């Protein structure tokens, strides 16, 4: 029987599962062309004609037959939906009680203090008086994801499901690791592409990654050891299982050795993992399944980070409303998450995913942007130029 994978956009993890030899069925919002060519997919947009919601995903799953179920973004914010899915099949991922811990900012703050994990100072509703005026602060949703709805705080009282987090100057980055509930293995560290104009990104919105995070050779091993220690402590205290990630700011010190400042924990498959799969010869879905049974890989990231090869992915967002032409290429041009001809892509919405690689971070990013510009030319979305 099939493994069900459910979340906002399931193409990348479905591709990994297929490479692992698994039979999968997916439920997501987009139902893009390349995914529907690979696996049985049920799309809220195309098949159900309903807007995205966690409840909508659950409804779409109820008529399906599956033996196991895994989830991705943003169901980590909806443990009650994960619990419902787990009643129909064996859960391949963190349990609902773990998800509740991860999104309990008071608990996470205390955990980091107790474990000595560098953590971007975070204040809860009612704690606004503790704001230190010498630095900027961000207003951030408790149920965060993809950088959406994050903005600089204007000094008003915190309302609704939000927290304040100190704005840390540094390089946005993420770490990926695999856990067995007690220990973990770091499998990748990436630069996050945030709000990049070349990709149509906005404000604090995530729009891709570059693997690895650029590090000075003399400091790389020590920095990776620090991230490994953070992953292991988070795993042990939260009981994380399977593949997970955390976002952080890499604060560059005068000596050239960066300090990580934790921003949030992502207790599920993350967007950077397909790059690590391609760059390091891993199969992320196999690692995930093995870890759920208590088996961790024997893997050392240090020599791979020092290899000098950079790979990147970028989510190309539309700058204006566009209709996808028949002539737009897809997987044959190395793209993923490809829409169907005739689809209307609204301004601010994702068009597709492009990739790039190079022998250094600059050439990788340049190739990525060039590929994004090619997409814009094909669909007539060159409003304001391509920023090549």
N, C-alpha and C positions, 0 to 999 in steps of 0.2 A: 504494500500500500504506500501511497505517496507521503512525502513530508510537506506539510503546508508551511509556507513562508509568507508573512503578512506585515505590511507597513506602508509608509508613504510611497517609496520607490524601491522596488525589490529586484530590479534587473541585475545589479552587480553581484549580490549574494546568490541569486539564482544561477548566474553564470559560473560562480565558484562551485556551487553544489553539483552542477552538471559535470564539471571537470572531475569532481570527486566520485562520479559514478552514481549519484543519487537520483532518484526519481522525485521530482518536486512539482507542486502546483502552487501558484502565487496569487495573492490578492493584494492589490495596491491601488493607488489613485490613477496613475497615468496610463498604464497599459500600453507602453510605447511599442512601435513596430518591431524592433529587434527582439524585445522580450517575448512578444506573442509568436515570433518565429521560432523561439527556442523552447518554450515551455507552455503548459496550460496556464493561462493567466486570466484572472477575473478583475476587471477594472471598474472602480466606482465611476470614473469619468465616461468610459466608453460603453460598458455593459449595463451599468445600473443608472446612469444619468443623474447622479447625486453628487453634491459637494463633498469634499474630504472631511471626515470626522472619524474618531476612534470607534464610535458606535456604528457608523456606516461600514467600517471594515469588519466589525463583528457580525453584522447582519449578512454581509456578503459571504462570510465563511460558513454560516450555519447549514447550508445545503450541501456542503462538500464532505467527501469521505477522506480521512487522513489518519495515519497512525501516530504521527508526531507533529509538533508545531513549534516553529521558531518565529521570532518577531524582530523587527528593526525599528528605526525612528518612525514615528514619535511615540510608539506604544509604551516606552519606558515611563512616560508620564501618565499612564492609565493602567495601574496595577489591577483594577477591577475588571478591565477588559481582558488582560492577560490571564486572570484567574478563570474567566469564563471559557477562554480558548483551551486552557489546561484541562478542563473537564471533558473535552472531546478527544484529546490526544496527549501523549507524553510531551511534557514541556522541555524544549531544547533551548534553555536560556535561564537567566536569573529569575527566581521566584518572585511573586508579587510582594512578599514581605521585604525582600532585598531592594526592590525598586522604591518602596516607601522610604526606606532608610536613605537611599541615595538622594532622593528629592527632599529630604528633611534637612534644610539648610542649618538649623540649629545643631542638629546631630553632627553634620559634616564639619561644621566649624569647630565643635568640641573635639571631634576625632583628630582633626589636623593639628590642633594645639597639643593634644596628648601624644601624638605620634611624631611631632616635630616636622610635619609636612608644611613647607612654605605655601601659604594660602592667601589669595587676594582678600583683604579685609572685607567682610560681608556683614551688613547690618539688617536687622529684621524690623518689621513695622513696630513703631513705638520707640525705636532706638535712634531716631534721627538726631537727637541732641548730642550723640557721640561722634557725629561727623567732624573730622578735622578739616578746617577750611583751606589748608595749604595745598590740597590736592583735589582733582576732579573726581566725581562719583557718577556711576552709571545706575540707572533704574532698569532692573532686569526681571523678567517674569520668573516666578518660582518654577513653573513648568517650562523650562527653556528648551530651545532647539533651533539650530541653524542661525543664531544671531538675530532672529526675528523679534521685533518690538523692543530691542535694547536701545536706550537713548540716554543722553546726558541728563542728569537729575537737575531740576530747576529749583530745588529747595522746598517744594511743597511736601505735605505729609504723605507718607507711603500709603497708597490705597490699593485695595484688591489684592490679588495674588502676586505681589512683587517684593523684591528685596533691593537693597542698595549694595553695590560692590565698588570698591575703590578702583579707579582707573589706573592701571599699571602700564607704564611706558615700557615697551619691549616688542619682541617679535612674536606674533600669535602663532602657536604651535599646538601639536597634539601628539600623544603617545598611544600606541596600540599594544595590547598585551593579552595573553591567554592565561586563564586562571582555572584552578581546580577546587576553589572554595577555601584553600589554605595557603597556597603559594601561586606564583605567577612567573611567566617568562615574557620579557619585552621582545616584541617582534617588529617594531618600527617606530620611527619618530619623523614627523613631517612638519613642514611649514604650512600654516593655513593661509589661504588667499581670502582676505576679508575686504568686502566692499570695493573690489577692483573695477575701476571705470572701464577698462579694456574688455571686461567680461560682462559689463552691464550691471555689476554689483552695486549695492546701495548700503551706505552707513556701515553697520556692523554685520551685515549679511554674509554668510559663508558662501564662497563660490569656487572652491576647489582646494587642492593641496599640491605641494611639491615634496617628494621623498628623495633624499633625507633632508632634515633640517640642516642647514649649512653650519658646520662647526670647525673651529680651528683644530688641526690634527692633534696638537699637543694637549688640548683640553677635552677631546671627544670621549675618550674612555671614561674619564672621571664624571663627565656630565651624564653619560648613559648609565653609569652605576647609580647616580642619584635618582634618575628616573625609574630604574629597576627597583630601587628601595621604596620609592613612592608607590609603585604598582603593587609590590608585595604587601606593604602595610595596608593599603586600601582593600586588597583582596582579603586579607586576614580579618580585618575589622568589619567589613561589610558582607563577607561570605560570597564574593563574586565568583561566578562560574562561566565557562565558555570564553568567547572573545569579548573584550571590553576596551574602552579607551578613556583617556582624560585629556581635557584641554588645559593649556597653561600659557603663560607669557614667559618667554625667554628673555630675561633682563641681562643685557650685556654689561659686564663689569669692566673697570679700567684695565684689569689684568688679562682681559680677553676670554675669561671663563664665565659663561652665562650661569645665572641662577634661575631655576624654574619657580614660577608662582602659580599654583593651582587655581584654575577658574571654575571648572566643573567636571563631574564624572559622567561618562556615557556608558551605562551598563548594557551594551549591546554592540552589534556590528556597526562599524563607523565608515564614513565615506572614503577615508584614506586607505582602507585595507586592500582594495583591489590594486592599488599602486604597489604596496608591499608584496602582494602576491606575484605581480609581474616582475618586480625588481629583484626579488630574492628567491624566486623559484618555490614559493610556498603554495599550499592550498589552504586558504583560510577556513573554508567550510570543514575540511577534514580535521584541522586543528581544533575547531569548535566542537565537533562531535567527540573527538578523543578527550578533550578536557571535561566534557560532561560525564565521562566515565572515569575521571580521575587521572588521565594520562596527559602529561605535559611534554612538549618537544625538547630535545637537546639542541639548543640553538644559540648561537652567539651573534649578536648584532654588530659588534664593534668592527670586525674586518670588512663587513659589507658597507657600513656607513663610510668607511675610509676608502672605498673602491674608486670614487670619483665619478660615478654615474648618477645622474639625476633624472627622475621621471615625474611628470606632473599631469594633473587633470584639471580641467576648468569647466564649470557650468556656465554656458552662454545664455544670458538673459536678454530677452527682447527689449529694445528701446522704444518700440512703438508697436501697435497691433500689426501682425503679419499673417499672411496666408502661406502655408508651406507649399511650394511648387512641386510638380511632378518630377522636375529635374534634380531636386535636392538629393545628394548622395547620402549614404548611411554607413553601415558597417564596412562596406567596401573601401571607404575612405578613413577607416580607423575610428569612427565615431560610435558613440553609444547613446542610449536613451533617445532614440530617433523617432520623431513624430511621423504620422501618416500624411501623405499628400492631401492637401485640402484642409488640414487642421488650421484652426485659428489660434494663434499664440498671442495672448494679450500682453501689452506692455508690462514689463516687470516680471513676467513669468518665464520659466526656463524653456529654451529651445531644444538643446541637446548637450551632450558632454563631449568635449574634445580632449586630446592628449598631446603630450610633447615630451621630448627627452633631449639630453645634451650632456656634455662632459663637465659642465659647471651649471650653477644655479641660473645664471644670466641667460645662457643659450637655451636652457630648457624653457624658461619663462617666455623668451622671445618666440620660440617655436609654438608654444601654447597659444600665445596671442595671435600669431599669424594664422593658425588653424581656426581660431575664433573669427577672425576677420574674413576668412574664406567662407565660412558659414553665413556671415552677414551679407556678403556679396551675392551668394546664391539665392537668398530669400528676400533681397531688397531691403535689408535693415541696416543700412550704412548711415543712418541719421546721425550727424555729428562726427562722422569719421570713424576710423577703426583703431586709431591710436597705435599703429604699428611703429 
